[in-house]
Amino acid sequence: MDDLNFDQRVAELGQLRDRLHRLEEDDYMTAYYKGYSSEGQTVDEINDEISELRTQVEQLQNELDDE
């Protein structure tokens, strides 16, 4: 992996982690108490997205660790 591609993957990892953090810390609690998040997602939809993002973060982290 060249430096540019590596830097892009690191940036992507940061964005995924930021999204995951927002879902876990803000959107989940909002949906839990109000029934929906600021983006209109239900708790179940948020949980699904959290699970998907965790998988993506883990896969990308493993790819970067292998480099």
Biopython code that builds the backbone (N, CA, C, O; Angstrom):
import numpy as np
from Bio.PDB.StructureBuilder import StructureBuilder

atoms = [
    (1, "MET", "N", (0.858, -1.168, 0.000)),
    (1, "MET", "CA", (0.000, 0.000, 0.000)),
    (1, "MET", "C", (0.905, 1.232, 0.000)),
    (1, "MET", "O", (1.789, 1.352, 0.848)),
    (2, "ASP", "N", (0.692, 2.126, -0.924)),
    (2, "ASP", "CA", (1.516, 3.333, -0.964)),
    (2, "ASP", "C", (1.076, 4.329, 0.115)),
    (2, "ASP", "O", (0.023, 4.170, 0.732)),
    (3, "ASP", "N", (1.893, 5.346, 0.324)),
    (3, "ASP", "CA", (1.631, 6.307, 1.401)),
    (3, "ASP", "C", (0.296, 7.027, 1.247)),
    (3, "ASP", "O", (-0.413, 7.241, 2.230)),
    (4, "LEU", "N", (-0.050, 7.404, 0.006)),
    (4, "LEU", "CA", (-1.300, 8.118, -0.218)),
    (4, "LEU", "C", (-2.488, 7.227, 0.126)),
    (4, "LEU", "O", (-3.417, 7.657, 0.810)),
    (5, "ASN", "N", (-2.454, 5.994, -0.346)),
    (5, "ASN", "CA", (-3.538, 5.063, -0.060)),
    (5, "ASN", "C", (-3.620, 4.778, 1.441)),
    (5, "ASN", "O", (-4.714, 4.698, 2.000)),
    (6, "PHE", "N", (-2.479, 4.626, 2.086)),
    (6, "PHE", "CA", (-2.448, 4.396, 3.528)),
    (6, "PHE", "C", (-3.079, 5.572, 4.266)),
    (6, "PHE", "O", (-3.889, 5.376, 5.172)),
    (7, "ASP", "N", (-2.710, 6.789, 3.883)),
    (7, "ASP", "CA", (-3.266, 7.987, 4.521)),
    (7, "ASP", "C", (-4.775, 8.075, 4.318)),
    (7, "ASP", "O", (-5.502, 8.478, 5.225)),
    (8, "GLN", "N", (-5.241, 7.705, 3.146)),
    (8, "GLN", "CA", (-6.677, 7.723, 2.873)),
    (8, "GLN", "C", (-7.402, 6.697, 3.737)),
    (8, "GLN", "O", (-8.490, 6.971, 4.245)),
    (9, "ARG", "N", (-6.809, 5.525, 3.904)),
    (9, "ARG", "CA", (-7.419, 4.480, 4.727)),
    (9, "ARG", "C", (-7.445, 4.898, 6.203)),
    (9, "ARG", "O", (-8.407, 4.606, 6.914)),
    (10, "VAL", "N", (-6.394, 5.577, 6.657)),
    (10, "VAL", "CA", (-6.365, 6.066, 8.035)),
    (10, "VAL", "C", (-7.456, 7.118, 8.231)),
    (10, "VAL", "O", (-8.140, 7.122, 9.254)),
    (11, "ALA", "N", (-7.619, 8.005, 7.255)),
    (11, "ALA", "CA", (-8.672, 9.017, 7.327)),
    (11, "ALA", "C", (-10.053, 8.355, 7.343)),
    (11, "ALA", "O", (-10.939, 8.769, 8.091)),
    (12, "GLU", "N", (-10.223, 7.341, 6.525)),
    (12, "GLU", "CA", (-11.493, 6.602, 6.491)),
    (12, "GLU", "C", (-11.772, 5.945, 7.843)),
    (12, "GLU", "O", (-12.903, 5.965, 8.328)),
    (13, "LEU", "N", (-10.738, 5.366, 8.445)),
    (13, "LEU", "CA", (-10.879, 4.747, 9.752)),
    (13, "LEU", "C", (-11.316, 5.786, 10.789)),
    (13, "LEU", "O", (-12.182, 5.511, 11.619)),
    (14, "GLY", "N", (-10.723, 6.964, 10.738)),
    (14, "GLY", "CA", (-11.107, 8.039, 11.651)),
    (14, "GLY", "C", (-12.563, 8.440, 11.481)),
    (14, "GLY", "O", (-13.264, 8.674, 12.466)),
    (15, "GLN", "N", (-13.018, 8.518, 10.246)),
    (15, "GLN", "CA", (-14.413, 8.882, 9.981)),
    (15, "GLN", "C", (-15.378, 7.811, 10.491)),
    (15, "GLN", "O", (-16.428, 8.121, 11.054)),
    (16, "LEU", "N", (-15.005, 6.549, 10.285)),
    (16, "LEU", "CA", (-15.846, 5.457, 10.775)),
    (16, "LEU", "C", (-15.929, 5.483, 12.295)),
    (16, "LEU", "O", (-17.001, 5.291, 12.869)),
    (17, "ARG", "N", (-14.792, 5.722, 12.943)),
    (17, "ARG", "CA", (-14.783, 5.779, 14.411)),
    (17, "ARG", "C", (-15.591, 6.966, 14.927)),
    (17, "ARG", "O", (-16.283, 6.853, 15.938)),
    (18, "ASP", "N", (-15.505, 8.108, 14.235)),
    (18, "ASP", "CA", (-16.297, 9.276, 14.630)),
    (18, "ASP", "C", (-17.792, 8.982, 14.531)),
    (18, "ASP", "O", (-18.556, 9.313, 15.438)),
    (19, "ARG", "N", (-18.201, 8.365, 13.439)),
    (19, "ARG", "CA", (-19.614, 8.018, 13.232)),
    (19, "ARG", "C", (-20.065, 7.031, 14.308)),
    (19, "ARG", "O", (-21.147, 7.174, 14.877)),
    (20, "LEU", "N", (-19.238, 6.044, 14.576)),
    (20, "LEU", "CA", (-19.563, 5.059, 15.597)),
    (20, "LEU", "C", (-19.720, 5.720, 16.967)),
    (20, "LEU", "O", (-20.651, 5.415, 17.712)),
    (21, "HIS", "N", (-18.809, 6.617, 17.286)),
    (21, "HIS", "CA", (-18.874, 7.333, 18.564)),
    (21, "HIS", "C", (-20.171, 8.138, 18.679)),
    (21, "HIS", "O", (-20.837, 8.099, 19.713)),
    (22, "ARG", "N", (-20.526, 8.866, 17.620)),
    (22, "ARG", "CA", (-21.767, 9.651, 17.636)),
    (22, "ARG", "C", (-22.990, 8.757, 17.836)),
    (22, "ARG", "O", (-23.902, 9.094, 18.591)),
    (23, "LEU", "N", (-22.996, 7.621, 17.153)),
    (23, "LEU", "CA", (-24.123, 6.704, 17.301)),
    (23, "LEU", "C", (-24.215, 6.178, 18.727)),
    (23, "LEU", "O", (-25.296, 6.152, 19.316)),
    (24, "GLU", "N", (-23.091, 5.763, 19.275)),
    (24, "GLU", "CA", (-23.086, 5.175, 20.614)),
    (24, "GLU", "C", (-23.385, 6.198, 21.704)),
    (24, "GLU", "O", (-24.105, 5.895, 22.655)),
    (25, "GLU", "N", (-22.848, 7.387, 21.577)),
    (25, "GLU", "CA", (-22.947, 8.377, 22.647)),
    (25, "GLU", "C", (-24.164, 9.294, 22.543)),
    (25, "GLU", "O", (-24.726, 9.691, 23.564)),
    (26, "ASP", "N", (-24.569, 9.628, 21.341)),
    (26, "ASP", "CA", (-25.649, 10.603, 21.172)),
    (26, "ASP", "C", (-26.931, 9.985, 20.630)),
    (26, "ASP", "O", (-27.975, 10.016, 21.283)),
    (27, "ASP", "N", (-26.839, 9.433, 19.448)),
    (27, "ASP", "CA", (-28.038, 8.961, 18.766)),
    (27, "ASP", "C", (-28.737, 7.831, 19.510)),
    (27, "ASP", "O", (-29.966, 7.797, 19.577)),
    (28, "TYR", "N", (-27.963, 6.909, 20.070)),
    (28, "TYR", "CA", (-28.576, 5.789, 20.793)),
    (28, "TYR", "C", (-29.410, 6.304, 21.965)),
    (28, "TYR", "O", (-30.562, 5.906, 22.136)),
    (29, "MET", "N", (-28.827, 7.184, 22.762)),
    (29, "MET", "CA", (-29.542, 7.688, 23.937)),
    (29, "MET", "C", (-30.774, 8.499, 23.539)),
    (29, "MET", "O", (-31.827, 8.394, 24.168)),
    (30, "THR", "N", (-30.633, 9.299, 22.502)),
    (30, "THR", "CA", (-31.778, 10.082, 22.027)),
    (30, "THR", "C", (-32.895, 9.151, 21.583)),
    (30, "THR", "O", (-34.053, 9.346, 21.951)),
    (31, "ALA", "N", (-32.552, 8.145, 20.795)),
    (31, "ALA", "CA", (-33.556, 7.200, 20.309)),
    (31, "ALA", "C", (-34.162, 6.397, 21.456)),
    (31, "ALA", "O", (-35.352, 6.082, 21.441)),
    (32, "TYR", "N", (-33.350, 6.074, 22.434)),
    (32, "TYR", "CA", (-33.829, 5.298, 23.576)),
    (32, "TYR", "C", (-34.916, 6.068, 24.332)),
    (32, "TYR", "O", (-35.930, 5.491, 24.725)),
    (33, "TYR", "N", (-34.703, 7.353, 24.532)),
    (33, "TYR", "CA", (-35.654, 8.148, 25.306)),
    (33, "TYR", "C", (-36.791, 8.724, 24.475)),
    (33, "TYR", "O", (-37.919, 8.814, 24.959)),
    (34, "LYS", "N", (-36.519, 9.114, 23.235)),
    (34, "LYS", "CA", (-37.544, 9.737, 22.400)),
    (34, "LYS", "C", (-38.209, 8.762, 21.431)),
    (34, "LYS", "O", (-39.288, 9.042, 20.910)),
    (35, "GLY", "N", (-37.574, 7.630, 21.191)),
    (35, "GLY", "CA", (-38.123, 6.671, 20.250)),
    (35, "GLY", "C", (-37.488, 6.760, 18.873)),
    (35, "GLY", "O", (-37.696, 5.893, 18.023)),
    (36, "TYR", "N", (-36.708, 7.822, 18.659)),
    (36, "TYR", "CA", (-36.022, 8.014, 17.377)),
    (36, "TYR", "C", (-34.857, 8.973, 17.596)),
    (36, "TYR", "O", (-34.868, 9.788, 18.518)),
    (37, "SER", "N", (-33.859, 8.859, 16.734)),
    (37, "SER", "CA", (-32.685, 9.732, 16.843)),
    (37, "SER", "C", (-32.922, 11.025, 16.098)),
    (37, "SER", "O", (-33.989, 11.235, 15.523)),
    (38, "SER", "N", (-31.922, 11.891, 16.108)),
    (38, "SER", "CA", (-32.024, 13.158, 15.370)),
    (38, "SER", "C", (-32.116, 12.920, 13.864)),
    (38, "SER", "O", (-32.578, 13.787, 13.122)),
    (39, "GLU", "N", (-31.674, 11.738, 13.412)),
    (39, "GLU", "CA", (-31.755, 11.380, 11.996)),
    (39, "GLU", "C", (-32.974, 10.509, 11.698)),
    (39, "GLU", "O", (-33.151, 10.044, 10.572)),
    (40, "GLY", "N", (-33.811, 10.291, 12.713)),
    (40, "GLY", "CA", (-35.036, 9.526, 12.523)),
    (40, "GLY", "C", (-34.884, 8.023, 12.647)),
    (40, "GLY", "O", (-35.797, 7.279, 12.289)),
    (41, "GLN", "N", (-33.734, 7.558, 13.154)),
    (41, "GLN", "CA", (-33.511, 6.129, 13.309)),
    (41, "GLN", "C", (-34.076, 5.627, 14.627)),
    (41, "GLN", "O", (-34.081, 6.341, 15.630)),
    (42, "THR", "N", (-34.554, 4.383, 14.611)),
    (42, "THR", "CA", (-35.006, 3.743, 15.843)),
    (42, "THR", "C", (-33.799, 3.127, 16.552)),
    (42, "THR", "O", (-32.705, 3.058, 15.993)),
    (43, "VAL", "N", (-34.015, 2.687, 17.776)),
    (43, "VAL", "CA", (-32.944, 2.049, 18.541)),
    (43, "VAL", "C", (-32.430, 0.815, 17.797)),
    (43, "VAL", "O", (-31.222, 0.590, 17.728)),
    (44, "ASP", "N", (-33.340, 0.021, 17.242)),
    (44, "ASP", "CA", (-32.929, -1.184, 16.509)),
    (44, "ASP", "C", (-32.084, -0.835, 15.287)),
    (44, "ASP", "O", (-31.094, -1.509, 15.003)),
    (45, "GLU", "N", (-32.468, 0.207, 14.569)),
    (45, "GLU", "CA", (-31.691, 0.634, 13.401)),
    (45, "GLU", "C", (-30.308, 1.122, 13.820)),
    (45, "GLU", "O", (-29.315, 0.848, 13.146)),
    (46, "ILE", "N", (-30.251, 1.833, 14.916)),
    (46, "ILE", "CA", (-28.964, 2.321, 15.426)),
    (46, "ILE", "C", (-28.089, 1.146, 15.849)),
    (46, "ILE", "O", (-26.897, 1.117, 15.542)),
    (47, "ASN", "N", (-28.668, 0.186, 16.544)),
    (47, "ASN", "CA", (-27.902, -0.991, 16.954)),
    (47, "ASN", "C", (-27.352, -1.741, 15.744)),
    (47, "ASN", "O", (-26.213, -2.208, 15.765)),
    (48, "ASP", "N", (-28.154, -1.856, 14.696)),
    (48, "ASP", "CA", (-27.688, -2.514, 13.471)),
    (48, "ASP", "C", (-26.518, -1.757, 12.856)),
    (48, "ASP", "O", (-25.528, -2.362, 12.445)),
    (49, "GLU", "N", (-26.634, -0.430, 12.795)),
    (49, "GLU", "CA", (-25.565, 0.375, 12.214)),
    (49, "GLU", "C", (-24.302, 0.317, 13.083)),
    (49, "GLU", "O", (-23.189, 0.266, 12.560)),
    (50, "ILE", "N", (-24.477, 0.326, 14.390)),
    (50, "ILE", "CA", (-23.331, 0.216, 15.297)),
    (50, "ILE", "C", (-22.598, -1.098, 15.048)),
    (50, "ILE", "O", (-21.370, -1.124, 14.963)),
    (51, "SER", "N", (-23.339, -2.164, 14.935)),
    (51, "SER", "CA", (-22.734, -3.471, 14.681)),
    (51, "SER", "C", (-21.982, -3.485, 13.355)),
    (51, "SER", "O", (-20.866, -3.998, 13.270)),
    (52, "GLU", "N", (-22.594, -2.924, 12.332)),
    (52, "GLU", "CA", (-21.966, -2.862, 11.011)),
    (52, "GLU", "C", (-20.693, -2.014, 11.040)),
    (52, "GLU", "O", (-19.673, -2.394, 10.466)),
    (53, "LEU", "N", (-20.762, -0.875, 11.704)),
    (53, "LEU", "CA", (-19.594, 0.001, 11.796)),
    (53, "LEU", "C", (-18.461, -0.642, 12.592)),
    (53, "LEU", "O", (-17.292, -0.503, 12.233)),
    (54, "ARG", "N", (-18.800, -1.334, 13.655)),
    (54, "ARG", "CA", (-17.760, -2.026, 14.439)),
    (54, "ARG", "C", (-17.024, -3.046, 13.580)),
    (54, "ARG", "O", (-15.803, -3.177, 13.667)),
    (55, "THR", "N", (-17.770, -3.763, 12.752)),
    (55, "THR", "CA", (-17.165, -4.740, 11.847)),
    (55, "THR", "C", (-16.253, -4.050, 10.844)),
    (55, "THR", "O", (-15.140, -4.513, 10.596)),
    (56, "GLN", "N", (-16.718, -2.942, 10.265)),
    (56, "GLN", "CA", (-15.914, -2.200, 9.294)),
    (56, "GLN", "C", (-14.647, -1.653, 9.934)),
    (56, "GLN", "O", (-13.570, -1.726, 9.343)),
    (57, "VAL", "N", (-14.768, -1.108, 11.133)),
    (57, "VAL", "CA", (-13.607, -0.563, 11.839)),
    (57, "VAL", "C", (-12.594, -1.675, 12.113)),
    (57, "VAL", "O", (-11.394, -1.496, 11.903)),
    (58, "GLU", "N", (-13.079, -2.808, 12.576)),
    (58, "GLU", "CA", (-12.183, -3.923, 12.873)),
    (58, "GLU", "C", (-11.461, -4.414, 11.616)),
    (58, "GLU", "O", (-10.258, -4.671, 11.646)),
    (59, "GLN", "N", (-12.197, -4.542, 10.523)),
    (59, "GLN", "CA", (-11.588, -5.000, 9.274)),
    (59, "GLN", "C", (-10.543, -4.023, 8.770)),
    (59, "GLN", "O", (-9.453, -4.428, 8.368)),
    (60, "LEU", "N", (-10.868, -2.746, 8.790)),
    (60, "LEU", "CA", (-9.944, -1.726, 8.312)),
    (60, "LEU", "C", (-8.720, -1.641, 9.220)),
    (60, "LEU", "O", (-7.598, -1.490, 8.738)),
    (61, "GLN", "N", (-8.929, -1.738, 10.517)),
    (61, "GLN", "CA", (-7.817, -1.709, 11.459)),
    (61, "GLN", "C", (-6.874, -2.892, 11.209)),
    (61, "GLN", "O", (-5.653, -2.740, 11.246)),
    (62, "ASN", "N", (-7.447, -4.055, 10.959)),
    (62, "ASN", "CA", (-6.639, -5.234, 10.671)),
    (62, "ASN", "C", (-5.838, -5.052, 9.378)),
    (62, "ASN", "O", (-4.674, -5.448, 9.309)),
    (63, "GLU", "N", (-6.450, -4.461, 8.365)),
    (63, "GLU", "CA", (-5.752, -4.199, 7.107)),
    (63, "GLU", "C", (-4.561, -3.257, 7.344)),
    (63, "GLU", "O", (-3.465, -3.482, 6.831)),
    (64, "LEU", "N", (-4.794, -2.217, 8.117)),
    (64, "LEU", "CA", (-3.737, -1.246, 8.375)),
    (64, "LEU", "C", (-2.634, -1.849, 9.249)),
    (64, "LEU", "O", (-1.457, -1.535, 9.076)),
    (65, "ASP", "N", (-3.016, -2.704, 10.175)),
    (65, "ASP", "CA", (-2.027, -3.352, 11.037)),
    (65, "ASP", "C", (-1.127, -4.298, 10.237)),
    (65, "ASP", "O", (0.043, -4.484, 10.573)),
    (66, "ASP", "N", (-1.675, -4.886, 9.189)),
    (66, "ASP", "CA", (-0.905, -5.802, 8.357)),
    (66, "ASP", "C", (0.106, -5.093, 7.459)),
    (66, "ASP", "O", (1.011, -5.722, 6.913)),
    (67, "GLU", "N", (-0.052, -3.808, 7.315)),
    (67, "GLU", "CA", (0.865, -3.044, 6.439)),
    (67, "GLU", "C", (2.146, -2.699, 7.127)),
    (67, "GLU", "O", (3.016, -2.063, 6.531)),
]
sb = StructureBuilder()
sb.init_structure("model")
sb.init_model(0)
sb.init_chain("A")
sb.init_seg("    ")
for serial, (resi, resn, name, xyz) in enumerate(atoms, 1):
    if name == "N":
        sb.init_residue(resn, " ", resi, " ")
    sb.init_atom(name, np.array(xyz, "f"), 0.0, 1.0, " ", f" {name:<3s}", serial, name[0])
structure = sb.get_structure()
